[in-house]
């Protein structure tokens, strides 16, 4: 069972009862523009890269690579344009 297959309320309940257990996510083949906007917002808000990767549904390594290629500060429009 993957996180995308779980009802939001059930997922919230699981996260509250078992904060150290992570539900596996389906791996995406690419990061969309919408994902990049989310990444930009979360980085601006100070979220950890591992957490952002989990929310987006990709690996931490892919997230670090995305951020490195898009530059600092992260710019979703630039990141989308270089693809």
DODREN-445453 format. One record per atom (N, C-alpha, C, O): x, y, z; residue in three letters; chain. Coordinates in pm, 1 decimal. Last residue first. Layout:
<rs>
@c1 X c2 Y c3 Z resn ALA chain A
...
</rs>
This chain:
<rs>
@c1 1464.4 c2 2223.0 c3 -1807.8 resn UNK chain A
@c1 1428.9 c2 2085.4 c3 -1842.0 resn UNK chain A
@c1 1391.0 c2 2074.7 c3 -1986.9 resn UNK chain A
@c1 1357.9 c2 1966.0 c3 -2034.2 resn UNK chain A
@c1 1488.8 c2 2482.9 c3 -1748.2 resn UNK chain A
@c1 1611.6 c2 2411.3 c3 -1783.4 resn UNK chain A
@c1 1585.2 c2 2266.7 c3 -1820.2 resn UNK chain A
@c1 1677.3 c2 2195.5 c3 -1860.2 resn UNK chain A
@c1 1233.4 c2 2570.9 c3 -1675.4 resn UNK chain A
@c1 1290.3 c2 2613.3 c3 -1802.7 resn UNK chain A
@c1 1413.8 c2 2536.6 c3 -1845.4 resn UNK chain A
@c1 1441.9 c2 2525.5 c3 -1964.8 resn UNK chain A
@c1 1197.2 c2 2476.0 c3 -1419.1 resn UNK chain A
@c1 1111.8 c2 2423.9 c3 -1525.3 resn UNK chain A
@c1 1172.6 c2 2455.0 c3 -1662.9 resn UNK chain A
@c1 1163.6 c2 2374.0 c3 -1755.2 resn UNK chain A
@c1 1385.8 c2 2631.8 c3 -1286.1 resn UNK chain A
@c1 1398.7 c2 2485.7 c3 -1286.2 resn UNK chain A
@c1 1315.5 c2 2424.7 c3 -1396.3 resn UNK chain A
@c1 1359.6 c2 2329.8 c3 -1461.1 resn UNK chain A
@c1 1275.9 c2 2886.7 c3 -1322.1 resn UNK chain A
@c1 1406.2 c2 2855.0 c3 -1380.6 resn UNK chain A
@c1 1422.9 c2 2703.2 c3 -1391.3 resn UNK chain A
@c1 1468.7 c2 2652.4 c3 -1493.7 resn UNK chain A
@c1 1042.3 c2 2854.5 c3 -1171.0 resn UNK chain A
@c1 1033.9 c2 2891.3 c3 -1313.2 resn UNK chain A
@c1 1164.2 c2 2857.6 c3 -1385.0 resn UNK chain A
@c1 1162.3 c2 2805.6 c3 -1496.5 resn UNK chain A
@c1 1141.1 c2 2797.0 c3 -914.4 resn UNK chain A
@c1 1061.5 c2 2697.6 c3 -986.3 resn UNK chain A
@c1 1054.2 c2 2727.5 c3 -1135.2 resn UNK chain A
@c1 1059.4 c2 2635.7 c3 -1217.1 resn UNK chain A
@c1 1439.7 c2 2844.9 c3 -772.1 resn UNK chain A
@c1 1342.9 c2 2916.9 c3 -853.9 resn UNK chain A
@c1 1269.7 c2 2816.6 c3 -941.2 resn UNK chain A
@c1 1328.7 c2 2757.7 c3 -1031.7 resn UNK chain A
@c1 1623.3 c2 2860.6 c3 -472.0 resn UNK chain A
@c1 1550.7 c2 2776.4 c3 -566.7 resn UNK chain A
@c1 1444.9 c2 2858.8 c3 -638.6 resn UNK chain A
@c1 1369.5 c2 2933.2 c3 -575.9 resn UNK chain A
@c1 1889.6 c2 3105.9 c3 -456.8 resn UNK chain A
@c1 1771.2 c2 3038.8 c3 -403.1 resn UNK chain A
@c1 1695.1 c2 2964.0 c3 -512.9 resn UNK chain A
@c1 1702.0 c2 2999.5 c3 -630.5 resn UNK chain A
@c1 2051.8 c2 2847.2 c3 -621.8 resn UNK chain A
@c1 2014.4 c2 2897.6 c3 -490.6 resn UNK chain A
@c1 1997.4 c2 3047.8 c3 -500.2 resn UNK chain A
@c1 2088.6 c2 3113.5 c3 -550.3 resn UNK chain A
@c1 1962.8 c2 2599.7 c3 -876.7 resn UNK chain A
@c1 2033.8 c2 2712.8 c3 -818.6 resn UNK chain A
@c1 1978.8 c2 2754.9 c3 -683.2 resn UNK chain A
@c1 1875.6 c2 2706.3 c3 -636.9 resn UNK chain A
@c1 1875.7 c2 2377.5 c3 -1004.9 resn UNK chain A
@c1 1792.7 c2 2497.8 c3 -1016.6 resn UNK chain A
@c1 1858.4 c2 2619.5 c3 -953.3 resn UNK chain A
@c1 1813.0 c2 2731.8 c3 -974.8 resn UNK chain A
@c1 2057.2 c2 2177.2 c3 -938.5 resn UNK chain A
@c1 2047.0 c2 2218.4 c3 -1077.9 resn UNK chain A
@c1 1970.8 c2 2350.0 c3 -1094.3 resn UNK chain A
@c1 1998.1 c2 2425.9 c3 -1187.3 resn UNK chain A
@c1 2008.9 c2 2149.6 c3 -660.2 resn UNK chain A
@c1 2141.6 c2 2188.1 c3 -709.4 resn UNK chain A
@c1 2134.1 c2 2241.9 c3 -851.7 resn UNK chain A
@c1 2198.1 c2 2342.4 c3 -882.8 resn UNK chain A
@c1 1744.4 c2 2064.6 c3 -659.6 resn UNK chain A
@c1 1778.9 c2 2193.0 c3 -597.6 resn UNK chain A
@c1 1914.3 c2 2241.9 c3 -647.9 resn UNK chain A
@c1 1932.4 c2 2360.7 c3 -675.0 resn UNK chain A
@c1 1768.9 c2 1815.2 c3 -788.6 resn UNK chain A
@c1 1678.5 c2 1918.3 c3 -840.7 resn UNK chain A
@c1 1716.9 c2 2055.9 c3 -787.8 resn UNK chain A
@c1 1721.3 c2 2152.8 c3 -863.7 resn UNK chain A
@c1 1941.3 c2 1683.4 c3 -610.0 resn UNK chain A
@c1 1983.2 c2 1708.3 c3 -747.0 resn UNK chain A
@c1 1898.5 c2 1819.4 c3 -809.9 resn UNK chain A
@c1 1952.0 c2 1907.6 c3 -877.1 resn UNK chain A
@c1 1778.3 c2 1666.9 c3 -383.5 resn UNK chain A
@c1 1904.8 c2 1741.2 c3 -375.3 resn UNK chain A
@c1 1954.4 c2 1777.0 c3 -515.6 resn UNK chain A
@c1 2003.7 c2 1887.6 c3 -537.9 resn UNK chain A
@c1 1578.2 c2 1501.3 c3 -493.5 resn UNK chain A
@c1 1544.3 c2 1636.1 c3 -447.7 resn UNK chain A
@c1 1670.2 c2 1722.5 c3 -436.9 resn UNK chain A
@c1 1668.7 c2 1839.0 c3 -476.8 resn UNK chain A
@c1 1712.1 c2 1265.2 c3 -543.0 resn UNK chain A
@c1 1652.2 c2 1337.5 c3 -656.7 resn UNK chain A
@c1 1619.8 c2 1481.3 c3 -617.4 resn UNK chain A
@c1 1632.6 c2 1572.6 c3 -699.0 resn UNK chain A
@c1 1775.2 c2 1200.7 c3 -277.4 resn UNK chain A
@c1 1882.3 c2 1223.8 c3 -374.6 resn UNK chain A
@c1 1829.8 c2 1302.4 c3 -495.0 resn UNK chain A
@c1 1895.4 c2 1394.9 c3 -542.8 resn UNK chain A
@c1 1525.9 c2 1153.8 c3 -165.8 resn UNK chain A
@c1 1604.5 c2 1267.6 c3 -117.6 resn UNK chain A
@c1 1715.0 c2 1302.4 c3 -217.0 resn UNK chain A
@c1 1745.0 c2 1419.9 c3 -238.4 resn UNK chain A
@c1 1280.8 c2 1065.3 c3 -416.0 resn UNK chain A
@c1 1387.1 c2 1034.3 c3 -321.0 resn UNK chain A
@c1 1458.4 c2 1162.0 c3 -276.7 resn UNK chain A
@c1 1451.0 c2 1265.1 c3 -343.6 resn UNK chain A
@c1 932.2 c2 1166.1 c3 -409.4 resn UNK chain A
@c1 1056.1 c2 1129.8 c3 -476.7 resn UNK chain A
@c1 1162.4 c2 1100.2 c3 -371.6 resn UNK chain A
@c1 1135.9 c2 1109.3 c3 -251.7 resn UNK chain A
@c1 703.3 c2 1297.7 c3 -326.5 resn UNK chain A
@c1 696.0 c2 1157.9 c3 -369.0 resn UNK chain A
@c1 817.0 c2 1114.3 c3 -448.8 resn UNK chain A
@c1 806.5 c2 1035.9 c3 -543.2 resn UNK chain A
@c1 664.4 c2 1536.1 c3 -199.7 resn UNK chain A
@c1 659.5 c2 1535.8 c3 -345.9 resn UNK chain A
@c1 648.5 c2 1392.8 c3 -399.8 resn UNK chain A
@c1 590.8 c2 1370.3 c3 -506.2 resn UNK chain A
@c1 699.6 c2 1452.9 c3 66.5 resn UNK chain A
@c1 573.8 c2 1513.5 c3 24.7 resn UNK chain A
@c1 558.4 c2 1507.3 c3 -127.0 resn UNK chain A
@c1 450.2 c2 1476.3 c3 -177.0 resn UNK chain A
@c1 965.3 c2 1359.6 c3 59.4 resn UNK chain A
@c1 856.9 c2 1270.4 c3 99.7 resn UNK chain A
@c1 722.3 c2 1324.0 c3 51.8 resn UNK chain A
@c1 639.8 c2 1247.7 c3 1.6 resn UNK chain A
@c1 1101.3 c2 1592.4 c3 -10.3 resn UNK chain A
@c1 1106.6 c2 1475.7 c3 -99.1 resn UNK chain A
@c1 992.8 c2 1379.2 c3 -68.2 resn UNK chain A
@c1 931.3 c2 1323.8 c3 -159.3 resn UNK chain A
@c1 1049.2 c2 1742.9 c3 220.1 resn UNK chain A
@c1 997.1 c2 1788.3 c3 91.1 resn UNK chain A
@c1 993.7 c2 1671.9 c3 -7.4 resn UNK chain A
@c1 895.6 c2 1654.0 c3 -79.5 resn UNK chain A
@c1 1196.0 c2 1594.6 c3 408.1 resn UNK chain A
@c1 1051.2 c2 1609.0 c3 423.6 resn UNK chain A
@c1 987.4 c2 1649.3 c3 290.7 resn UNK chain A
@c1 883.1 c2 1595.6 c3 253.1 resn UNK chain A
@c1 1454.5 c2 1633.3 c3 310.5 resn UNK chain A
@c1 1400.6 c2 1497.1 c3 320.6 resn UNK chain A
@c1 1248.3 c2 1499.3 c3 331.6 resn UNK chain A
@c1 1179.8 c2 1416.3 c3 271.9 resn UNK chain A
@c1 1479.7 c2 1910.8 c3 342.0 resn UNK chain A
@c1 1477.4 c2 1853.9 c3 207.7 resn UNK chain A
@c1 1421.9 c2 1711.3 c3 209.7 resn UNK chain A
@c1 1349.0 c2 1673.0 c3 118.2 resn UNK chain A
@c1 1269.2 c2 2083.6 c3 574.4 resn UNK chain A
@c1 1384.4 c2 1998.6 c3 546.0 resn UNK chain A
@c1 1369.5 c2 1933.5 c3 408.4 resn UNK chain A
@c1 1258.1 c2 1905.0 c3 364.5 resn UNK chain A
@c1 1144.7 c2 2419.4 c3 529.0 resn UNK chain A
@c1 1124.2 c2 2275.2 c3 547.1 resn UNK chain A
@c1 1251.2 c2 2198.6 c3 510.1 resn UNK chain A
@c1 1329.9 c2 2242.5 c3 426.2 resn UNK chain A
@c1 1139.5 c2 2698.8 c3 503.3 resn UNK chain A
@c1 1240.5 c2 2635.7 c3 587.8 resn UNK chain A
@c1 1222.7 c2 2487.3 c3 612.3 resn UNK chain A
@c1 1279.8 c2 2433.6 c3 707.2 resn UNK chain A
@c1 981.3 c2 2832.2 c3 326.9 resn UNK chain A
@c1 928.5 c2 2817.6 c3 463.3 resn UNK chain A
@c1 1025.6 c2 2746.4 c3 556.8 resn UNK chain A
@c1 998.5 c2 2734.3 c3 676.3 resn UNK chain A
@c1 1130.3 c2 2797.6 c3 97.3 resn UNK chain A
@c1 1117.6 c2 2933.2 c3 151.9 resn UNK chain A
@c1 1069.7 c2 2929.6 c3 296.4 resn UNK chain A
@c1 1110.6 c2 3011.7 c3 378.6 resn UNK chain A
@c1 1079.7 c2 2525.7 c3 61.7 resn UNK chain A
@c1 1216.4 c2 2570.0 c3 90.7 resn UNK chain A
@c1 1215.3 c2 2710.0 c3 151.7 resn UNK chain A
@c1 1289.7 c2 2738.2 c3 245.6 resn UNK chain A
@c1 804.4 c2 2537.7 c3 5.1 resn UNK chain A
@c1 850.4 c2 2467.6 c3 124.7 resn UNK chain A
@c1 993.3 c2 2506.4 c3 160.9 resn UNK chain A
@c1 1025.1 c2 2518.9 c3 279.2 resn UNK chain A
@c1 804.7 c2 2685.0 c3 -236.3 resn UNK chain A
@c1 732.1 c2 2734.5 c3 -118.3 resn UNK chain A
@c1 785.2 c2 2669.2 c3 8.9 resn UNK chain A
@c1 808.3 c2 2737.2 c3 108.9 resn UNK chain A
@c1 957.7 c2 2515.9 c3 -404.9 resn UNK chain A
@c1 999.0 c2 2653.9 c3 -379.9 resn UNK chain A
@c1 934.3 c2 2708.6 c3 -253.5 resn UNK chain A
@c1 1001.4 c2 2771.9 c3 -172.0 resn UNK chain A
@c1 796.5 c2 2285.0 c3 -401.5 resn UNK chain A
@c1 934.4 c2 2280.7 c3 -351.1 resn UNK chain A
@c1 980.3 c2 2421.0 c3 -315.2 resn UNK chain A
@c1 1035.6 c2 2442.8 c3 -207.5 resn UNK chain A
@c1 566.5 c2 2381.3 c3 -528.3 resn UNK chain A
@c1 558.7 c2 2333.4 c3 -389.5 resn UNK chain A
@c1 698.1 c2 2332.4 c3 -325.7 resn UNK chain A
@c1 715.3 c2 2373.5 c3 -211.0 resn UNK chain A
@c1 674.8 c2 2432.8 c3 -780.2 resn UNK chain A
@c1 617.9 c2 2543.8 c3 -703.0 resn UNK chain A
@c1 606.9 c2 2506.5 c3 -554.9 resn UNK chain A
@c1 634.1 c2 2588.4 c3 -467.2 resn UNK chain A
@c1 740.7 c2 2170.4 c3 -849.7 resn UNK chain A
@c1 847.6 c2 2270.0 c3 -833.2 resn UNK chain A
@c1 798.9 c2 2392.0 c3 -756.2 resn UNK chain A
@c1 873.2 c2 2448.6 c3 -675.9 resn UNK chain A
@c1 489.2 c2 2055.9 c3 -875.2 resn UNK chain A
@c1 580.4 c2 2006.9 c3 -772.0 resn UNK chain A
@c1 689.4 c2 2109.9 c3 -743.3 resn UNK chain A
@c1 725.6 c2 2133.5 c3 -628.0 resn UNK chain A
@c1 406.6 c2 2200.3 c3 -1100.0 resn UNK chain A
@c1 333.8 c2 2215.1 c3 -973.5 resn UNK chain A
@c1 418.9 c2 2167.9 c3 -856.6 resn UNK chain A
@c1 421.1 c2 2231.5 c3 -751.2 resn UNK chain A
@c1 585.3 c2 2095.3 c3 -1287.2 resn UNK chain A
@c1 592.7 c2 2237.5 c3 -1252.5 resn UNK chain A
@c1 520.3 c2 2264.4 c3 -1120.9 resn UNK chain A
@c1 568.0 c2 2343.1 c3 -1039.1 resn UNK chain A
@c1 701.2 c2 1768.6 c3 -1172.8 resn UNK chain A
@c1 618.1 c2 1858.8 c3 -1252.4 resn UNK chain A
@c1 638.5 c2 2003.5 c3 -1208.6 resn UNK chain A
@c1 701.2 c2 2030.5 c3 -1106.1 resn UNK chain A
@c1 959.3 c2 1545.7 c3 -1205.3 resn UNK chain A
@c1 902.0 c2 1646.4 c3 -1115.9 resn UNK chain A
@c1 827.8 c2 1747.4 c3 -1202.6 resn UNK chain A
@c1 885.4 c2 1804.8 c3 -1295.0 resn UNK chain A
@c1 932.1 c2 1198.3 c3 -1297.5 resn UNK chain A
@c1 974.9 c2 1334.7 c3 -1319.9 resn UNK chain A
@c1 905.1 c2 1427.5 c3 -1221.0 resn UNK chain A
@c1 804.1 c2 1391.2 c3 -1160.9 resn UNK chain A
@c1 850.2 c2 956.6 c3 -1205.0 resn UNK chain A
@c1 958.0 c2 956.8 c3 -1303.1 resn UNK chain A
@c1 1010.8 c2 1097.3 c3 -1328.4 resn UNK chain A
@c1 1123.2 c2 1113.3 c3 -1376.1 resn UNK chain A
@c1 793.1 c2 880.2 c3 -860.4 resn UNK chain A
@c1 758.1 c2 950.3 c3 -983.7 resn UNK chain A
@c1 877.7 c2 943.8 c3 -1078.3 resn UNK chain A
@c1 991.8 c2 927.4 c3 -1035.1 resn UNK chain A
@c1 713.5 c2 605.2 c3 -659.6 resn UNK chain A
@c1 819.0 c2 688.9 c3 -714.9 resn UNK chain A
@c1 769.5 c2 751.6 c3 -845.4 resn UNK chain A
@c1 711.3 c2 683.5 c3 -929.9 resn UNK chain A
@c1 482.8 c2 596.5 c3 -396.0 resn UNK chain A
@c1 515.1 c2 560.4 c3 -533.2 resn UNK chain A
@c1 621.7 c2 656.3 c3 -583.2 resn UNK chain A
@c1 619.0 c2 775.3 c3 -551.7 resn UNK chain A
@c1 604.0 c2 560.1 c3 -58.9 resn UNK chain A
@c1 536.4 c2 634.3 c3 -164.0 resn UNK chain A
@c1 574.1 c2 578.2 c3 -300.0 resn UNK chain A
@c1 681.3 c2 520.5 c3 -317.9 resn UNK chain A
@c1 545.1 c2 399.0 c3 255.7 resn UNK chain A
@c1 618.3 c2 412.7 c3 130.0 resn UNK chain A
@c1 534.6 c2 484.6 c3 25.0 resn UNK chain A
@c1 412.2 c2 471.9 c3 20.4 resn UNK chain A
@c1 506.2 c2 571.8 c3 554.0 resn UNK chain A
@c1 435.0 c2 492.9 c3 454.7 resn UNK chain A
@c1 508.5 c2 509.8 c3 321.7 resn UNK chain A
@c1 532.3 c2 622.6 c3 278.7 resn UNK chain A
@c1 714.6 c2 551.6 c3 833.3 resn UNK chain A
@c1 683.9 c2 621.3 c3 708.3 resn UNK chain A
@c1 615.8 c2 525.4 c3 612.0 resn UNK chain A
@c1 661.2 c2 412.9 c3 591.2 resn UNK chain A
@c1 706.0 c2 592.4 c3 1176.4 resn UNK chain A
@c1 684.2 c2 499.1 c3 1066.8 resn UNK chain A
@c1 644.9 c2 577.9 c3 942.6 resn UNK chain A
@c1 553.6 c2 660.4 c3 946.2 resn UNK chain A
@c1 712.5 c2 776.9 c3 1377.4 resn UNK chain A
@c1 841.6 c2 731.8 c3 1324.9 resn UNK chain A
@c1 829.3 c2 637.1 c3 1206.7 resn UNK chain A
@c1 929.3 c2 604.2 c3 1142.9 resn UNK chain A
@c1 448.0 c2 821.5 c3 1459.6 resn UNK chain A
@c1 520.9 c2 929.5 c3 1393.2 resn UNK chain A
@c1 653.8 c2 885.9 c3 1330.2 resn UNK chain A
@c1 702.5 c2 952.0 c3 1238.5 resn UNK chain A
@c1 182.8 c2 670.7 c3 1488.9 resn UNK chain A
@c1 314.8 c2 614.3 c3 1461.0 resn UNK chain A
@c1 400.6 c2 719.0 c3 1389.0 resn UNK chain A
@c1 423.8 c2 706.3 c3 1268.7 resn UNK chain A
@c1 -38.9 c2 829.9 c3 1537.6 resn UNK chain A
@c1 -13.5 c2 713.5 c3 1623.0 resn UNK chain A
@c1 128.9 c2 660.9 c3 1608.9 resn UNK chain A
@c1 188.0 c2 612.6 c3 1705.5 resn UNK chain A
@c1 -18.2 c2 1027.7 c3 1338.2 resn UNK chain A
@c1 -29.3 c2 1066.0 c3 1479.2 resn UNK chain A
@c1 7.4 c2 949.9 c3 1571.0 resn UNK chain A
@c1 76.8 c2 969.0 c3 1670.9 resn UNK chain A
@c1 -8.9 c2 877.8 c3 1101.4 resn UNK chain A
@c1 103.9 c2 965.0 c3 1135.5 resn UNK chain A
@c1 101.4 c2 1007.4 c3 1281.5 resn UNK chain A
@c1 206.9 c2 1022.0 c3 1343.2 resn UNK chain A
@c1 -262.5 c2 756.6 c3 1111.4 resn UNK chain A
@c1 -141.8 c2 673.1 c3 1115.1 resn UNK chain A
@c1 -21.9 c2 756.6 c3 1158.5 resn UNK chain A
@c1 57.7 c2 713.1 c3 1241.7 resn UNK chain A
@c1 -424.7 c2 985.0 c3 1087.3 resn UNK chain A
@c1 -434.1 c2 901.2 c3 1206.7 resn UNK chain A
@c1 -309.6 c2 813.3 c3 1222.3 resn UNK chain A
@c1 -257.6 c2 797.5 c3 1332.7 resn UNK chain A
@c1 -350.7 c2 1068.8 c3 830.9 resn UNK chain A
@c1 -328.8 c2 1157.3 c3 945.8 resn UNK chain A
@c1 -329.9 c2 1076.7 c3 1075.8 resn UNK chain A
@c1 -246.0 c2 1097.8 c3 1163.4 resn UNK chain A
@c1 -443.2 c2 848.7 c3 682.9 resn UNK chain A
@c1 -301.0 c2 880.8 c3 683.5 resn UNK chain A
@c1 -266.4 c2 970.7 c3 802.1 resn UNK chain A
@c1 -163.7 c2 950.6 c3 866.9 resn UNK chain A
@c1 -716.4 c2 876.7 c3 727.8 resn UNK chain A
@c1 -648.1 c2 756.5 c3 775.1 resn UNK chain A
@c1 -497.9 c2 781.7 c3 783.3 resn UNK chain A
@c1 -432.9 c2 740.8 c3 879.5 resn UNK chain A
@c1 -760.1 c2 1118.1 c3 596.6 resn UNK chain A
@c1 -785.9 c2 1107.3 c3 741.1 resn UNK chain A
@c1 -716.0 c2 986.2 c3 800.9 resn UNK chain A
@c1 -662.7 c2 992.8 c3 911.7 resn UNK chain A
@c1 -691.0 c2 1054.1 c3 327.7 resn UNK chain A
@c1 -619.1 c2 1157.7 c3 402.9 resn UNK chain A
@c1 -639.2 c2 1146.2 c3 554.1 resn UNK chain A
@c1 -544.2 c2 1163.0 c3 630.6 resn UNK chain A
@c1 -658.1 c2 711.6 c3 232.0 resn UNK chain A
@c1 -745.1 c2 824.7 c3 260.9 resn UNK chain A
@c1 -670.7 c2 924.2 c3 350.2 resn UNK chain A
@c1 -595.6 c2 883.4 c3 438.7 resn UNK chain A
@c1 -396.6 c2 592.7 c3 26.3 resn UNK chain A
@c1 -457.8 c2 599.1 c3 158.8 resn UNK chain A
@c1 -542.1 c2 725.7 c3 171.6 resn UNK chain A
@c1 -501.8 c2 833.3 c3 127.3 resn UNK chain A
@c1 -250.1 c2 593.3 c3 -202.7 resn UNK chain A
@c1 -367.3 c2 507.2 c3 -200.6 resn UNK chain A
@c1 -446.0 c2 517.7 c3 -70.2 resn UNK chain A
@c1 -552.2 c2 456.8 c3 -57.9 resn UNK chain A
@c1 -24.2 c2 739.7 c3 -156.4 resn UNK chain A
@c1 -122.8 c2 796.3 c3 -248.4 resn UNK chain A
@c1 -253.0 c2 717.4 c3 -249.2 resn UNK chain A
@c1 -356.0 c2 769.3 c3 -292.1 resn UNK chain A
@c1 127.6 c2 565.7 c3 2.4 resn UNK chain A
@c1 65.0 c2 682.4 c3 62.8 resn UNK chain A
@c1 -44.7 c2 740.0 c3 -26.0 resn UNK chain A
@c1 -147.7 c2 784.6 c3 24.5 resn UNK chain A
@c1 55.1 c2 220.2 c3 -80.9 resn UNK chain A
@c1 132.0 c2 342.4 c3 -92.6 resn UNK chain A
@c1 54.1 c2 459.3 c3 -34.4 resn UNK chain A
@c1 -68.4 c2 454.4 c3 -22.7 resn UNK chain A
@c1 84.6 c2 -117.6 c3 0.0 resn UNK chain A
@c1 0.0 c2 0.0 c3 0.0 resn UNK chain A
@c1 89.2 c2 124.0 c3 0.0 resn UNK chain A
@c1 187.6 c2 130.3 c3 73.6 resn UNK chain A
</rs>
